[in-house]
Amino acid sequence: MAKQTNLRETRKYCYLCVNNIVDVDYKDTQLLRRFISSYMKIVPTRRSGVCASHQRKVSNSIKRARFMALLPYIPR
Ligand SMILES: [Zn+2]
């Protein structure tokens, strides 16, 4: 029997856990871009599916990258 329709049946998996990325480097802007919205905001866990520990590392790295002028604070 089919389950009642749910907005999300399958669980999103943490991109960093799946790819065995233990530490997030703030210099790896290519990777960090994945977790930034078009408004240059950090994508929340409910949208990215990243686990709590990785979300923490990602957000800290994005903030570091912004401070080091590798990523913008606001869109152009
Ligand atoms: Zn993870």
N, CA, C, O and the ligand as a Tripos MOL2 file, in Angstrom:
@<TRIPOS>MOLECULE
protein
  305   303    77     0     0
PROTEIN
NO_CHARGES

@<TRIPOS>ATOM
      1 N           0.8410   -1.2040    0.0000 N.3       1 MET1
      2 CA          0.0000    0.0000    0.0000 C.3       1 MET1
      3 C           0.8700    1.2460    0.0000 C.2       1 MET1
      4 O           1.8860    1.3240    0.6920 O.2       1 MET1
      5 N           0.4410    2.2180   -0.7990 N.am      2 ALA2
      6 CA          1.2460    3.4410   -0.9050 C.3       2 ALA2
      7 C           1.0780    4.2960    0.3510 C.2       2 ALA2
      8 O          -0.0070    4.3830    0.9260 O.2       2 ALA2
      9 N           2.1350    4.8960    0.7410 N.am      3 LYS3
     10 CA          2.0900    5.7810    1.9140 C.3       3 LYS3
     11 C           1.3280    7.0550    1.5610 C.2       3 LYS3
     12 O           1.2340    7.4420    0.3960 O.2       3 LYS3
     13 N           0.8100    7.6700    2.5550 N.am      4 GLN4
     14 CA          0.1060    8.9310    2.3410 C.3       4 GLN4
     15 C           1.0870    9.9530    1.7660 C.2       4 GLN4
     16 O           2.2580    9.9890    2.1430 O.2       4 GLN4
     17 N           0.5920   10.7760    0.8540 N.am      5 THR5
     18 CA          1.4890   11.7200    0.1830 C.3       5 THR5
     19 C           2.1460   12.6560    1.1930 C.2       5 THR5
     20 O           1.5000   13.2840    2.0320 O.2       5 THR5
     21 N           3.4410   12.7080    1.0620 N.am      6 ASN6
     22 CA          4.2370   13.5540    1.9450 C.3       6 ASN6
     23 C           5.0270   14.4960    1.0540 C.2       6 ASN6
     24 O           5.3500   14.1560   -0.0840 O.2       6 ASN6
     25 N           5.3380   15.6790    1.5660 N.am      7 LEU7
     26 CA          6.1180   16.6260    0.7810 C.3       7 LEU7
     27 C           7.4850   16.0480    0.4570 C.2       7 LEU7
     28 O           8.0070   16.2500   -0.6390 O.2       7 LEU7
     29 N           8.0580   15.3390    1.3990 N.am      8 ARG8
     30 CA          9.3800   14.7510    1.1670 C.3       8 ARG8
     31 C           9.3710   13.3290    1.6940 C.2       8 ARG8
     32 O           9.3250   13.1050    2.9040 O.2       8 ARG8
     33 N           9.4160   12.3560    0.7670 N.am      9 GLU9
     34 CA          9.4110   10.9640    1.1870 C.3       9 GLU9
     35 C          10.8250   10.4910    1.4690 C.2       9 GLU9
     36 O          11.0780    9.7730    2.4360 O.2       9 GLU9
     37 N          11.7380   10.9060    0.6100 N.am     10 THR10
     38 CA         13.1050   10.4490    0.7930 C.3      10 THR10
     39 C          13.9170   11.4920    1.5640 C.2      10 THR10
     40 O          13.7320   12.6980    1.4060 O.2      10 THR10
     41 N          14.7970   10.9940    2.3790 N.am     11 ARG11
     42 CA         15.6310   11.8460    3.2080 C.3      11 ARG11
     43 C          16.7510   12.4230    2.3590 C.2      11 ARG11
     44 O          17.3710   11.7120    1.5680 O.2      11 ARG11
     45 N          17.0120   13.7300    2.5300 N.am     12 LYS12
     46 CA         18.1760   14.3380    1.8770 C.3      12 LYS12
     47 C          19.4260   13.8810    2.6060 C.2      12 LYS12
     48 O          19.4350   13.7610    3.8310 O.2      12 LYS12
     49 N          20.4830   13.6250    1.8410 N.am     13 TYR13
     50 CA         21.7150   13.2100    2.4900 C.3      13 TYR13
     51 C          22.7170   14.3530    2.5120 C.2      13 TYR13
     52 O          22.7530   15.2100    1.6290 O.2      13 TYR13
     53 N          23.5180   14.3250    3.5530 N.am     14 CYS14
     54 CA         24.5380   15.3610    3.7200 C.3      14 CYS14
     55 C          25.5950   15.1980    2.6330 C.2      14 CYS14
     56 O          26.2490   14.1590    2.5470 O.2      14 CYS14
     57 N          25.7600   16.2260    1.8050 N.am     15 TYR15
     58 CA         26.7020   16.1650    0.6850 C.3      15 TYR15
     59 C          28.1210   15.8940    1.1760 C.2      15 TYR15
     60 O          28.8770   15.1630    0.5360 O.2      15 TYR15
     61 N          28.4760   16.4850    2.3120 N.am     16 LEU16
     62 CA         29.8530   16.3750    2.8070 C.3      16 LEU16
     63 C          30.1210   15.0040    3.4100 C.2      16 LEU16
     64 O          31.2220   14.4680    3.2780 O.2      16 LEU16
     65 N          29.1120   14.4310    4.0770 N.am     17 CYS17
     66 CA         29.2720   13.0810    4.6370 C.3      17 CYS17
     67 C          29.3730   12.0580    3.5100 C.2      17 CYS17
     68 O          30.1930   11.1410    3.5670 O.2      17 CYS17
     69 N          28.5420   12.2170    2.4920 N.am     18 VAL18
     70 CA         28.5190   11.2820    1.3730 C.3      18 VAL18
     71 C          29.8700   11.2790    0.6610 C.2      18 VAL18
     72 O          30.3680   10.2260    0.2650 O.2      18 VAL18
     73 N          30.4640   12.4760    0.5020 N.am     19 ASN19
     74 CA         31.7360   12.5910   -0.2180 C.3      19 ASN19
     75 C          32.9570   12.5400    0.6920 C.2      19 ASN19
     76 O          34.0670   12.8690    0.2720 O.2      19 ASN19
     77 N          32.7490   12.1250    1.9430 N.am     20 ASN20
     78 CA         33.8430   11.9490    2.9010 C.3      20 ASN20
     79 C          34.6990   13.1950    3.0770 C.2      20 ASN20
     80 O          35.9220   13.1030    3.1910 O.2      20 ASN20
     81 N          34.0640   14.3480    3.0990 N.am     21 ILE21
     82 CA         34.7820   15.5890    3.3550 C.3      21 ILE21
     83 C          34.6700   15.8630    4.8510 C.2      21 ILE21
     84 O          33.6000   16.2110    5.3500 O.2      21 ILE21
     85 N          35.7820   15.7040    5.5540 N.am     22 VAL22
     86 CA         35.7590   15.8360    7.0150 C.3      22 VAL22
     87 C          35.8370   17.3010    7.4100 C.2      22 VAL22
     88 O          35.0260   17.7880    8.1980 O.2      22 VAL22
     89 N          36.8200   17.9980    6.8540 N.am     23 ASP23
     90 CA         36.9950   19.4010    7.1900 C.3      23 ASP23
     91 C          36.6860   20.2730    5.9860 C.2      23 ASP23
     92 O          37.0750   19.9650    4.8600 O.2      23 ASP23
     93 N          35.9760   21.3730    6.2440 N.am     24 VAL24
     94 CA         35.6280   22.3050    5.1750 C.3      24 VAL24
     95 C          36.6560   23.4310    5.1870 C.2      24 VAL24
     96 O          36.8670   24.1000    6.1980 O.2      24 VAL24
     97 N          37.2880   23.6180    4.0320 N.am     25 ASP25
     98 CA         38.3200   24.6450    3.9110 C.3      25 ASP25
     99 C          37.6750   25.9490    3.4480 C.2      25 ASP25
    100 O          36.9140   25.9630    2.4810 O.2      25 ASP25
    101 N          37.9830   27.0400    4.1420 N.am     26 TYR26
    102 CA         37.3650   28.3240    3.7580 C.3      26 TYR26
    103 C          37.8980   28.8170    2.4190 C.2      26 TYR26
    104 O          37.2820   29.6790    1.7930 O.2      26 TYR26
    105 N          39.0450   28.2790    1.9640 N.am     27 LYS27
    106 CA         39.6180   28.6800    0.6740 C.3      27 LYS27
    107 C          38.9530   27.9480   -0.4930 C.2      27 LYS27
    108 O          39.1210   28.3280   -1.6520 O.2      27 LYS27
    109 N          38.1980   26.8970   -0.1750 N.am     28 ASP28
    110 CA         37.5210   26.1150   -1.2110 C.3      28 ASP28
    111 C          36.1770   26.7730   -1.5480 C.2      28 ASP28
    112 O          35.1180   26.2810   -1.1570 O.2      28 ASP28
    113 N          36.2360   27.8730   -2.2670 N.am     29 THR29
    114 CA         35.0110   28.6370   -2.5580 C.3      29 THR29
    115 C          34.0830   27.8770   -3.4980 C.2      29 THR29
    116 O          32.8650   28.0540   -3.4620 O.2      29 THR29
    117 N          34.6670   27.0350   -4.3330 N.am     30 GLN30
    118 CA         33.8530   26.2380   -5.2570 C.3      30 GLN30
    119 C          32.8700   25.3590   -4.4750 C.2      30 GLN30
    120 O          31.7080   25.2090   -4.8510 O.2      30 GLN30
    121 N          33.3680   24.7880   -3.3850 N.am     31 LEU31
    122 CA         32.5270   23.9430   -2.5330 C.3      31 LEU31
    123 C          31.5270   24.7900   -1.7490 C.2      31 LEU31
    124 O          30.3600   24.4230   -1.6120 O.2      31 LEU31
    125 N          31.9940   25.9170   -1.2400 N.am     32 LEU32
    126 CA         31.1340   26.7640   -0.4000 C.3      32 LEU32
    127 C          29.9870   27.3730   -1.2000 C.2      32 LEU32
    128 O          28.9010   27.5990   -0.6660 O.2      32 LEU32
    129 N          30.2340   27.6410   -2.4890 N.am     33 ARG33
    130 CA         29.2000   28.2050   -3.3690 C.3      33 ARG33
    131 C          27.9300   27.3660   -3.3260 C.2      33 ARG33
    132 O          26.8190   27.8870   -3.4230 O.2      33 ARG33
    133 N          28.1140   26.0580   -3.1800 N.am     34 ARG34
    134 CA         27.0120   25.1130   -3.1510 C.3      34 ARG34
    135 C          26.0470   25.4070   -1.9950 C.2      34 ARG34
    136 O          24.8630   25.0750   -2.0580 O.2      34 ARG34
    137 N          26.5720   26.0300   -0.9530 N.am     35 PHE35
    138 CA         25.7610   26.2610    0.2430 C.3      35 PHE35
    139 C          25.4100   27.7300    0.4090 C.2      35 PHE35
    140 O          25.1150   28.1840    1.5150 O.2      35 PHE35
    141 N          25.4420   28.4780   -0.7020 N.am     36 ILE36
    142 CA         25.0860   29.8900   -0.6670 C.3      36 ILE36
    143 C          23.9540   30.1230   -1.6670 C.2      36 ILE36
    144 O          24.0010   29.6360   -2.7970 O.2      36 ILE36
    145 N          22.9410   30.8710   -1.2380 N.am     37 SER37
    146 CA         21.8120   31.1630   -2.1260 C.3      37 SER37
    147 C          22.2010   32.2630   -3.1120 C.2      37 SER37
    148 O          23.2930   32.8270   -3.0440 O.2      37 SER37
    149 N          21.2730   32.5520   -4.0350 N.am     38 SER38
    150 CA         21.5630   33.5880   -5.0250 C.3      38 SER38
    151 C          21.6580   34.9630   -4.3650 C.2      38 SER38
    152 O          22.2150   35.8970   -4.9420 O.2      38 SER38
    153 N          21.1160   35.0820   -3.1630 N.am     39 TYR39
    154 CA         21.2160   36.3430   -2.4270 C.3      39 TYR39
    155 C          22.4400   36.3470   -1.5130 C.2      39 TYR39
    156 O          22.5620   37.1820   -0.6170 O.2      39 TYR39
    157 N          23.3430   35.3980   -1.7600 N.am     40 MET40
    158 CA         24.5910   35.2740   -1.0170 C.3      40 MET40
    159 C          24.3750   34.9420    0.4600 C.2      40 MET40
    160 O          25.2240   35.2150    1.3080 O.2      40 MET40
    161 N          23.2210   34.3470    0.7400 N.am     41 LYS41
    162 CA         22.9520   33.9340    2.1160 C.3      41 LYS41
    163 C          23.3430   32.4790    2.2830 C.2      41 LYS41
    164 O          23.3440   31.7190    1.3140 O.2      41 LYS41
    165 N          23.6770   32.0820    3.5120 N.am     42 ILE42
    166 CA         23.9960   30.6910    3.8060 C.3      42 ILE42
    167 C          22.7010   29.8930    3.7710 C.2      42 ILE42
    168 O          21.7320   30.2260    4.4530 O.2      42 ILE42
    169 N          22.6990   28.8370    2.9670 N.am     43 VAL43
    170 CA         21.5000   28.0150    2.8000 C.3      43 VAL43
    171 C          21.2200   27.2500    4.0980 C.2      43 VAL43
    172 O          22.1290   26.6240    4.6420 O.2      43 VAL43
    173 N          19.9820   27.2870    4.6070 N.am     44 PRO44
    174 CA         19.6750   26.5810    5.8560 C.3      44 PRO44
    175 C          19.6870   25.0660    5.6740 C.2      44 PRO44
    176 O          19.5450   24.5580    4.5620 O.2      44 PRO44
    177 N          19.8580   24.3560    6.7830 N.am     45 THR45
    178 CA         19.9390   22.8940    6.7600 C.3      45 THR45
    179 C          18.6970   22.2760    6.1390 C.2      45 THR45
    180 O          18.7950   21.2810    5.4210 O.2      45 THR45
    181 N          17.5290   22.8520    6.4070 N.am     46 ARG46
    182 CA         16.2840   22.2670    5.8810 C.3      46 ARG46
    183 C          16.2590   22.2690    4.3580 C.2      46 ARG46
    184 O          15.5190   21.4940    3.7520 O.2      46 ARG46
    185 N          17.0700   23.1440    3.7210 N.am     47 ARG47
    186 CA         17.1270   23.1520    2.2600 C.3      47 ARG47
    187 C          18.3320   22.4010    1.7190 C.2      47 ARG47
    188 O          18.2520   21.7530    0.6760 O.2      47 ARG47
    189 N          19.4610   22.4910    2.4420 N.am     48 SER48
    190 CA         20.6790   21.8580    1.9250 C.3      48 SER48
    191 C          20.7560   20.3880    2.3290 C.2      48 SER48
    192 O          21.3840   19.5920    1.6310 O.2      48 SER48
    193 N          20.1300   20.0170    3.4410 N.am     49 GLY49
    194 CA         20.1750   18.6410    3.9040 C.3      49 GLY49
    195 C          21.4780   18.2590    4.5770 C.2      49 GLY49
    196 O          21.7190   17.0830    4.8500 O.2      49 GLY49
    197 N          22.3280   19.2590    4.8470 N.am     50 VAL50
    198 CA         23.6210   19.0030    5.4750 C.3      50 VAL50
    199 C          23.3990   18.7040    6.9580 C.2      50 VAL50
    200 O          22.5280   19.2980    7.5940 O.2      50 VAL50
    201 N          24.1980   17.7740    7.5070 N.am     51 CYS51
    202 CA         24.0470   17.4250    8.9160 C.3      51 CYS51
    203 C          24.5320   18.5740    9.8010 C.2      51 CYS51
    204 O          25.1960   19.4980    9.3330 O.2      51 CYS51
    205 N          24.1900   18.4980   11.0780 N.am     52 ALA52
    206 CA         24.4300   19.6230   11.9920 C.3      52 ALA52
    207 C          25.9050   19.9900   12.0890 C.2      52 ALA52
    208 O          26.2510   21.1700   12.0290 O.2      52 ALA52
    209 N          26.7790   18.9960   12.2380 N.am     53 SER53
    210 CA         28.2040   19.2980   12.4190 C.3      53 SER53
    211 C          28.7960   19.8990   11.1460 C.2      53 SER53
    212 O          29.6410   20.7920   11.2050 O.2      53 SER53
    213 N          28.3440   19.3980    9.9920 N.am     54 HIS54
    214 CA         28.8580   19.9430    8.7330 C.3      54 HIS54
    215 C          28.2810   21.3260    8.4600 C.2      54 HIS54
    216 O          28.9750   22.1910    7.9270 O.2      54 HIS54
    217 N          27.0130   21.5450    8.8210 N.am     55 GLN55
    218 CA         26.4150   22.8600    8.6310 C.3      55 GLN55
    219 C          27.1900   23.9090    9.4320 C.2      55 GLN55
    220 O          27.3970   25.0330    8.9770 O.2      55 GLN55
    221 N          27.6040   23.5180   10.6170 N.am     56 ARG56
    222 CA         28.3880   24.4140   11.4760 C.3      56 ARG56
    223 C          29.7060   24.7650   10.7900 C.2      56 ARG56
    224 O          30.1050   25.9290   10.7410 O.2      56 ARG56
    225 N          30.3850   23.7240   10.2530 N.am     57 LYS57
    226 CA         31.6710   23.9450    9.5850 C.3      57 LYS57
    227 C          31.5050   24.7890    8.3310 C.2      57 LYS57
    228 O          32.3230   25.6620    8.0380 O.2      57 LYS57
    229 N          30.4270   24.5130    7.5940 N.am     58 VAL58
    230 CA         30.1710   25.2580    6.3510 C.3      58 VAL58
    231 C          29.9240   26.7270    6.6610 C.2      58 VAL58
    232 O          30.5050   27.6080    6.0270 O.2      58 VAL58
    233 N          29.0520   26.9930    7.6470 N.am     59 SER59
    234 CA         28.7090   28.3910    7.9360 C.3      59 SER59
    235 C          29.9170   29.1500    8.4550 C.2      59 SER59
    236 O          30.1130   30.3150    8.1090 O.2      59 SER59
    237 N          30.7330   28.4980    9.2880 N.am     60 ASN60
    238 CA         31.9510   29.1600    9.7760 C.3      60 ASN60
    239 C          32.9080   29.4380    8.6250 C.2      60 ASN60
    240 O          33.5270   30.5010    8.5730 O.2      60 ASN60
    241 N          33.0330   28.4860    7.7000 N.am     61 SER61
    242 CA         33.9490   28.6590    6.5660 C.3      61 SER61
    243 C          33.4760   29.7680    5.6440 C.2      61 SER61
    244 O          34.2860   30.5310    5.1180 O.2      61 SER61
    245 N          32.1530   29.8620    5.4450 N.am     62 ILE62
    246 CA         31.6170   30.9150    4.5860 C.3      62 ILE62
    247 C          31.8960   32.2760    5.2150 C.2      62 ILE62
    248 O          32.2730   33.2200    4.5190 O.2      62 ILE62
    249 N          31.7120   32.3780    6.5260 N.am     63 LYS63
    250 CA         31.9650   33.6490    7.2140 C.3      63 LYS63
    251 C          33.4400   34.0120    7.1330 C.2      63 LYS63
    252 O          33.7860   35.1800    6.9550 O.2      63 LYS63
    253 N          34.3160   33.0090    7.2630 N.am     64 ARG64
    254 CA         35.7590   33.2470    7.1320 C.3      64 ARG64
    255 C          36.0980   33.6940    5.7210 C.2      64 ARG64
    256 O          36.8610   34.6400    5.5270 O.2      64 ARG64
    257 N          35.5250   33.0070    4.7360 N.am     65 ALA65
    258 CA         35.7900   33.3330    3.3340 C.3      65 ALA65
    259 C          35.3250   34.7440    3.0110 C.2      65 ALA65
    260 O          35.9680   35.4540    2.2380 O.2      65 ALA65
    261 N          34.2040   35.1510    3.6020 N.am     66 ARG66
    262 CA         33.7140   36.5190    3.3880 C.3      66 ARG66
    263 C          34.6890   37.5250    3.9730 C.2      66 ARG66
    264 O          35.0050   38.5360    3.3450 O.2      66 ARG66
    265 N          35.1610   37.2440    5.1700 N.am     67 PHE67
    266 CA         36.0960   38.1540    5.8240 C.3      67 PHE67
    267 C          37.3900   38.2580    5.0340 C.2      67 PHE67
    268 O          37.9980   39.3270    4.9830 O.2      67 PHE67
    269 N          37.8170   37.1660    4.4190 N.am     68 MET68
    270 CA         39.0310   37.1530    3.6160 C.3      68 MET68
    271 C          38.7610   37.6060    2.1670 C.2      68 MET68
    272 O          39.6320   37.5000    1.3030 O.2      68 MET68
    273 N          37.5600   38.1040    1.9240 N.am     69 ALA69
    274 CA         37.1610   38.6480    0.6190 C.3      69 ALA69
    275 C          37.2030   37.6040   -0.4950 C.2      69 ALA69
    276 O          37.4020   37.9520   -1.6590 O.2      69 ALA69
    277 N          37.0170   36.3320   -0.1500 N.am     70 LEU70
    278 CA         36.9330   35.2820   -1.1660 C.3      70 LEU70
    279 C          35.4990   35.1270   -1.6560 C.2      70 LEU70
    280 O          35.2550   34.6910   -2.7810 O.2      70 LEU70
    281 N          34.5570   35.4930   -0.7900 N.am     71 LEU71
    282 CA         33.1420   35.4480   -1.1470 C.3      71 LEU71
    283 C          32.5210   36.7980   -0.7980 C.2      71 LEU71
    284 O          32.9650   37.4610    0.1390 O.2      71 LEU71
    285 N          31.5000   37.2070   -1.5420 N.am     72 PRO72
    286 CA         30.8610   38.4920   -1.2430 C.3      72 PRO72
    287 C          29.8520   38.3830   -0.0870 C.2      72 PRO72
    288 O          29.3080   37.3100    0.1760 O.2      72 PRO72
    289 N          29.6200   39.4890    0.5820 N.am     73 TYR73
    290 CA         28.5920   39.5240    1.6270 C.3      73 TYR73
    291 C          27.2190   39.7390    0.9870 C.2      73 TYR73
    292 O          26.2160   39.1970    1.4520 O.2      73 TYR73
    293 N          27.1860   40.5330   -0.0810 N.am     74 ILE74
    294 CA         25.9220   40.8880   -0.7390 C.3      74 ILE74
    295 C          26.0600   40.6210   -2.2320 C.2      74 ILE74
    296 O          27.1640   40.6970   -2.7730 O.2      74 ILE74
    297 N          24.9530   40.3090   -2.9070 N.am     75 PRO75
    298 CA         25.0360   40.0880   -4.3580 C.3      75 PRO75
    299 C          25.2470   41.3880   -5.1010 C.2      75 PRO75
    300 O          24.8820   42.4610   -4.6200 O.2      75 PRO75
    301 N          25.8390   41.2810   -6.2800 N.am     76 ARG76
    302 CA         26.0870   42.4790   -7.1090 C.3      76 ARG76
    303 C          24.9090   42.7140   -8.0360 C.2      76 ARG76
    304 O          24.9170   43.6680   -8.8140 O.2      76 ARG76
    305 ZN         27.6610   15.7220    7.2590 Zn       77 ZN77
@<TRIPOS>BOND
     1     1     2 1
     2     2     3 1
     3     3     4 2
     4     3     5 am
     5     5     6 1
     6     6     7 1
     7     7     8 2
     8     7     9 am
     9     9    10 1
    10    10    11 1
    11    11    12 2
    12    11    13 am
    13    13    14 1
    14    14    15 1
    15    15    16 2
    16    15    17 am
    17    17    18 1
    18    18    19 1
    19    19    20 2
    20    19    21 am
    21    21    22 1
    22    22    23 1
    23    23    24 2
    24    23    25 am
    25    25    26 1
    26    26    27 1
    27    27    28 2
    28    27    29 am
    29    29    30 1
    30    30    31 1
    31    31    32 2
    32    31    33 am
    33    33    34 1
    34    34    35 1
    35    35    36 2
    36    35    37 am
    37    37    38 1
    38    38    39 1
    39    39    40 2
    40    39    41 am
    41    41    42 1
    42    42    43 1
    43    43    44 2
    44    43    45 am
    45    45    46 1
    46    46    47 1
    47    47    48 2
    48    47    49 am
    49    49    50 1
    50    50    51 1
    51    51    52 2
    52    51    53 am
    53    53    54 1
    54    54    55 1
    55    55    56 2
    56    55    57 am
    57    57    58 1
    58    58    59 1
    59    59    60 2
    60    59    61 am
    61    61    62 1
    62    62    63 1
    63    63    64 2
    64    63    65 am
    65    65    66 1
    66    66    67 1
    67    67    68 2
    68    67    69 am
    69    69    70 1
    70    70    71 1
    71    71    72 2
    72    71    73 am
    73    73    74 1
    74    74    75 1
    75    75    76 2
    76    75    77 am
    77    77    78 1
    78    78    79 1
    79    79    80 2
    80    79    81 am
    81    81    82 1
    82    82    83 1
    83    83    84 2
    84    83    85 am
    85    85    86 1
    86    86    87 1
    87    87    88 2
    88    87    89 am
    89    89    90 1
    90    90    91 1
    91    91    92 2
    92    91    93 am
    93    93    94 1
    94    94    95 1
    95    95    96 2
    96    95    97 am
    97    97    98 1
    98    98    99 1
    99    99   100 2
   100    99   101 am
   101   101   102 1
   102   102   103 1
   103   103   104 2
   104   103   105 am
   105   105   106 1
   106   106   107 1
   107   107   108 2
   108   107   109 am
   109   109   110 1
   110   110   111 1
   111   111   112 2
   112   111   113 am
   113   113   114 1
   114   114   115 1
   115   115   116 2
   116   115   117 am
   117   117   118 1
   118   118   119 1
   119   119   120 2
   120   119   121 am
   121   121   122 1
   122   122   123 1
   123   123   124 2
   124   123   125 am
   125   125   126 1
   126   126   127 1
   127   127   128 2
   128   127   129 am
   129   129   130 1
   130   130   131 1
   131   131   132 2
   132   131   133 am
   133   133   134 1
   134   134   135 1
   135   135   136 2
   136   135   137 am
   137   137   138 1
   138   138   139 1
   139   139   140 2
   140   139   141 am
   141   141   142 1
   142   142   143 1
   143   143   144 2
   144   143   145 am
   145   145   146 1
   146   146   147 1
   147   147   148 2
   148   147   149 am
   149   149   150 1
   150   150   151 1
   151   151   152 2
   152   151   153 am
   153   153   154 1
   154   154   155 1
   155   155   156 2
   156   155   157 am
   157   157   158 1
   158   158   159 1
   159   159   160 2
   160   159   161 am
   161   161   162 1
   162   162   163 1
   163   163   164 2
   164   163   165 am
   165   165   166 1
   166   166   167 1
   167   167   168 2
   168   167   169 am
   169   169   170 1
   170   170   171 1
   171   171   172 2
   172   171   173 am
   173   173   174 1
   174   174   175 1
   175   175   176 2
   176   175   177 am
   177   177   178 1
   178   178   179 1
   179   179   180 2
   180   179   181 am
   181   181   182 1
   182   182   183 1
   183   183   184 2
   184   183   185 am
   185   185   186 1
   186   186   187 1
   187   187   188 2
   188   187   189 am
   189   189   190 1
   190   190   191 1
   191   191   192 2
   192   191   193 am
   193   193   194 1
   194   194   195 1
   195   195   196 2
   196   195   197 am
   197   197   198 1
   198   198   199 1
   199   199   200 2
   200   199   201 am
   201   201   202 1
   202   202   203 1
   203   203   204 2
   204   203   205 am
   205   205   206 1
   206   206   207 1
   207   207   208 2
   208   207   209 am
   209   209   210 1
   210   210   211 1
   211   211   212 2
   212   211   213 am
   213   213   214 1
   214   214   215 1
   215   215   216 2
   216   215   217 am
   217   217   218 1
   218   218   219 1
   219   219   220 2
   220   219   221 am
   221   221   222 1
   222   222   223 1
   223   223   224 2
   224   223   225 am
   225   225   226 1
   226   226   227 1
   227   227   228 2
   228   227   229 am
   229   229   230 1
   230   230   231 1
   231   231   232 2
   232   231   233 am
   233   233   234 1
   234   234   235 1
   235   235   236 2
   236   235   237 am
   237   237   238 1
   238   238   239 1
   239   239   240 2
   240   239   241 am
   241   241   242 1
   242   242   243 1
   243   243   244 2
   244   243   245 am
   245   245   246 1
   246   246   247 1
   247   247   248 2
   248   247   249 am
   249   249   250 1
   250   250   251 1
   251   251   252 2
   252   251   253 am
   253   253   254 1
   254   254   255 1
   255   255   256 2
   256   255   257 am
   257   257   258 1
   258   258   259 1
   259   259   260 2
   260   259   261 am
   261   261   262 1
   262   262   263 1
   263   263   264 2
   264   263   265 am
   265   265   266 1
   266   266   267 1
   267   267   268 2
   268   267   269 am
   269   269   270 1
   270   270   271 1
   271   271   272 2
   272   271   273 am
   273   273   274 1
   274   274   275 1
   275   275   276 2
   276   275   277 am
   277   277   278 1
   278   278   279 1
   279   279   280 2
   280   279   281 am
   281   281   282 1
   282   282   283 1
   283   283   284 2
   284   283   285 am
   285   285   286 1
   286   286   287 1
   287   287   288 2
   288   287   289 am
   289   289   290 1
   290   290   291 1
   291   291   292 2
   292   291   293 am
   293   293   294 1
   294   294   295 1
   295   295   296 2
   296   295   297 am
   297   297   298 1
   298   298   299 1
   299   299   300 2
   300   299   301 am
   301   301   302 1
   302   302   303 1
   303   303   304 2
@<TRIPOS>SUBSTRUCTURE
     1 MET1         2 RESIDUE 1 A MET
     2 ALA2         6 RESIDUE 1 A ALA
     3 LYS3        10 RESIDUE 1 A LYS
     4 GLN4        14 RESIDUE 1 A GLN
     5 THR5        18 RESIDUE 1 A THR
     6 ASN6        22 RESIDUE 1 A ASN
     7 LEU7        26 RESIDUE 1 A LEU
     8 ARG8        30 RESIDUE 1 A ARG
     9 GLU9        34 RESIDUE 1 A GLU
    10 THR10       38 RESIDUE 1 A THR
    11 ARG11       42 RESIDUE 1 A ARG
    12 LYS12       46 RESIDUE 1 A LYS
    13 TYR13       50 RESIDUE 1 A TYR
    14 CYS14       54 RESIDUE 1 A CYS
    15 TYR15       58 RESIDUE 1 A TYR
    16 LEU16       62 RESIDUE 1 A LEU
    17 CYS17       66 RESIDUE 1 A CYS
    18 VAL18       70 RESIDUE 1 A VAL
    19 ASN19       74 RESIDUE 1 A ASN
    20 ASN20       78 RESIDUE 1 A ASN
    21 ILE21       82 RESIDUE 1 A ILE
    22 VAL22       86 RESIDUE 1 A VAL
    23 ASP23       90 RESIDUE 1 A ASP
    24 VAL24       94 RESIDUE 1 A VAL
    25 ASP25       98 RESIDUE 1 A ASP
    26 TYR26      102 RESIDUE 1 A TYR
    27 LYS27      106 RESIDUE 1 A LYS
    28 ASP28      110 RESIDUE 1 A ASP
    29 THR29      114 RESIDUE 1 A THR
    30 GLN30      118 RESIDUE 1 A GLN
    31 LEU31      122 RESIDUE 1 A LEU
    32 LEU32      126 RESIDUE 1 A LEU
    33 ARG33      130 RESIDUE 1 A ARG
    34 ARG34      134 RESIDUE 1 A ARG
    35 PHE35      138 RESIDUE 1 A PHE
    36 ILE36      142 RESIDUE 1 A ILE
    37 SER37      146 RESIDUE 1 A SER
    38 SER38      150 RESIDUE 1 A SER
    39 TYR39      154 RESIDUE 1 A TYR
    40 MET40      158 RESIDUE 1 A MET
    41 LYS41      162 RESIDUE 1 A LYS
    42 ILE42      166 RESIDUE 1 A ILE
    43 VAL43      170 RESIDUE 1 A VAL
    44 PRO44      174 RESIDUE 1 A PRO
    45 THR45      178 RESIDUE 1 A THR
    46 ARG46      182 RESIDUE 1 A ARG
    47 ARG47      186 RESIDUE 1 A ARG
    48 SER48      190 RESIDUE 1 A SER
    49 GLY49      194 RESIDUE 1 A GLY
    50 VAL50      198 RESIDUE 1 A VAL
    51 CYS51      202 RESIDUE 1 A CYS
    52 ALA52      206 RESIDUE 1 A ALA
    53 SER53      210 RESIDUE 1 A SER
    54 HIS54      214 RESIDUE 1 A HIS
    55 GLN55      218 RESIDUE 1 A GLN
    56 ARG56      222 RESIDUE 1 A ARG
    57 LYS57      226 RESIDUE 1 A LYS
    58 VAL58      230 RESIDUE 1 A VAL
    59 SER59      234 RESIDUE 1 A SER
    60 ASN60      238 RESIDUE 1 A ASN
    61 SER61      242 RESIDUE 1 A SER
    62 ILE62      246 RESIDUE 1 A ILE
    63 LYS63      250 RESIDUE 1 A LYS
    64 ARG64      254 RESIDUE 1 A ARG
    65 ALA65      258 RESIDUE 1 A ALA
    66 ARG66      262 RESIDUE 1 A ARG
    67 PHE67      266 RESIDUE 1 A PHE
    68 MET68      270 RESIDUE 1 A MET
    69 ALA69      274 RESIDUE 1 A ALA
    70 LEU70      278 RESIDUE 1 A LEU
    71 LEU71      282 RESIDUE 1 A LEU
    72 PRO72      286 RESIDUE 1 A PRO
    73 TYR73      290 RESIDUE 1 A TYR
    74 ILE74      294 RESIDUE 1 A ILE
    75 PRO75      298 RESIDUE 1 A PRO
    76 ARG76      302 RESIDUE 1 A ARG
    77 ZN77       305 GROUP 0 **** ****
